[in-house]
Amino acid sequence: MLNDIQPDMDDGVGFENQVEEPVAMVEEIQSGDEDANSNESSWSMDCSTVLRVKTLHISSPILAAKSPFFYKLFSNGMRESEQRHVTLRINASEEAALMELLNFMYSNNLSVTTAPELLDVLMAADKFEVASCMRYCSRLLRNLPMTPESALLYLDLPSSVLMAEAVQPLTDAAKQYLAARYKDITKYQEEVMALPLAGIEAILSSDDLQIASEDAVYDFVLKWARAQYPKLEERREVLGSRLARFIRFPYMTCRKLKKVLTSNDFDHEVSSKLVLEALFFKAEAPHRQRSLAAEESASLNRRFIERAYKYRPVKVVEFELPRQQCVVYLDLKREECENLFPSGRVYSQAFHLGGQGFFLSAHCNMDQQSSFHCFGLFLGMQEKGSVSFAVDYEFAARSKPTEEFVSKYKGNYTFTGGKAVGYRNLFAIPWTSFMADDSLYFINGILHLRAELTIRH
């Protein structure tokens, strides 16, 4: 038997428990003259076997104050003074959660503590529109240890307006948990590949993915989508409407953007728009990019925000005539340079010249002659093997006070697969001078580097 809740006034609520699956209750709201002749609102549902009927004595003012659902129920269903009994029909499995909910509305407290029990109460609170209980359940769930399974459950809660607002901190915590757990996608690839769409979205929304480049993010998204949605039309819909906004196309290489245009996985109109937007972003002046990124960040659209890639993005300008040549721009933040000390290095994304892949790498080195730390810049060729490739190169950096690029070193080198060339002390100063507050080479906290490569004939 259900325990009675002692009332402030002797109203009654009857509960009909049924063994079938629950179905939605429908309030038949009457209007006009019919409403004036009505003594109560009737609650109807599909015919089902009633297991038992129990009566609880409650205080309608308390329930009505906590819940718009009960406010409407009592104001419509008990309009006449002699009408002091209304009936709710629930599924048998909902009984415990509903009793907890009613007790909460009296005491502002719950006796249940486990995640499954709290979720049951949360669902009951959503059904009966008790926002204060939903927020309370959300807070308790947020304080419990989270698992991938529970995080996915929280992301899959009903999407009613009341629920979404009440559990927003809980869903945010679930997204943060998944993003932190799976920030190294390659380490948990099999596990991540099995995640549902909401879990993938949570991971891709993070700025802290431990990923080589945005090209790798794109490749992973395609691999997941092809596995989860083998039908092309479904895959195109999910990629275009859900996942594309989490891929940061402006930080993909031009070679990969060309593949996006020819990919059958994206609707052509969608891919064209994404690639055009990315190319415009790459062509904008840096100060305009930062302004745009700030605006997009404020609107919670992250596609213009750079992640902490393993390989730093570069901007490349290519020329075919009169000689095969490319100009590569690499920007490093002051904190990225600080993290190089005492013997670190950072690599750029690959870029191509004459069909060969190259990269830049920045190092903190020991100066061989003076035995102090210094900043070095190197140019390497990706392909291993016996390929021989002769290149003229020039390194330059922006420098105060003009903030123009100033040439630092020129040279030529014949590459064979896997070899690199560069300068151990690019600026010919100690590391402490390079990193000093009055350094000539950091402009608004950014080190701007340029490498110009020309194929020698």
C-alpha positions, 0 to 999 in steps of 0.5 A: 500500500502507498503511504498517506501524505498528511494534508493541510487540507483534505484533498485526495489524489487517486492512483491507478497502477497498471502493468502495461507500458505507460502511455501519454495522458491527455487532458480534454480541455473544454471551451465556451458553454461546454466549459461552463457546464463542466465540473471536472477535467477528465484524464483519458488514456488507452484502455488497459488493465488497472492493477490497483487504485490507491488514495493519498491525502495531499495538500493541493496548495503545496502541490499546485505551488510547485507544479504547473501540472498540479495547478492546472489539475486542481483548478480544473478538476476540483472547481466545485466544492464537492469535487475533492478527488482527482485521479492520475493513472500511472504505470506500476514502475513509476510508483516509487519515483512518484512517491519520491517526487511527492515527498520532495514537494513537501520536504525539498529532499529525496531519500534515493541516492543512486543514479538509476533511482534519481533518473527515475525521479527526474523523469517523473519530475519532468512529466509532472512539471516540478522544475525544482525537483529536476534541478535537485536531481540534476545536482545530485547526479552531477556529484556522483562519479560519472561513467561513459554509460551514465554520461551518454544517458544524461545526453539522451534525456528528453528534450522538453524545454523544462528538462533542457533548462533544468539539466543543462549543468548536468549535460554540460558536465557529461559533455566535458567528461566525454571530451576529457576521456576521449581527447586522444581519439586514437588511443580509444579508437575502437571504443569511440567508434561505437559511441552514438551521435551525441557522444561524438558531438561532445568529443568533437566540440572540444578544443583540447583534442589530442589530434595531429591536425584537423585533416585527421578529425575530418578523416575520423568523422568520415570513418565513424559516419560510414560505419554508423550510417551505411546508407548514403542519404542518412549519412549525408543528412547526419554529416550536413546537419549535425557533424559538419559544424564540429569540423573546423574546416578553416584549419584543414589543409588545402589538399584535404579541402579539395578532397572535401569538394569531391567527397560523395559523403557530403551533399555538394551544395553543403561541401561547396559552402564549407570549403568556400567559407574555409578558404575565405577565412584563410585569406583574411588578414590575421587581425580579422581572423582573431576578431571573427573567431572571438565573435564565433566563440561568443555564439558558441560556434567553434569552427573558427577556433583553433585546436591544440593540434600536434602539427601546427597549421600553416598558410601556404601560397603556391606559384607554378610560374615562372618557377615552382615556388611556395611561401609558407607562414607559421605563427606560434603563440608565446606560450607555445614557444615557452613550452619548447624550453629546454629541448622541445620541438613543434612541427607544422602541418605538411605542405607540398612543392613539386609533388614532395611533402615538406614541413617546418619544425621549431626547436629549443636548442643549445648553441654549439659555440656559446653553450646557451639555449636558443631558438632554431627553425628547420625545414624537412622533407617527409618522404623517405627513400632515395628521392633527391630534391634541390631547393633554394630556401629563405627564412624570415620573421616579423620584427619590431618596430616595423613589424615587417618580415626581415630575412634571417637566412638564405641557403640551398639544399639537396634533400633526400628522404627524411633529411632536414636543414635549418638554423640552430640559432635563427635569431643569433641571440640567447633564449632568454633574450628571445623570450624577454618581454621586450623581445623584437619578435613577439607581436601581440604575443605571436611569433610570425615566421615565413619560409620561402621555397623554390625548386632549383633546376 
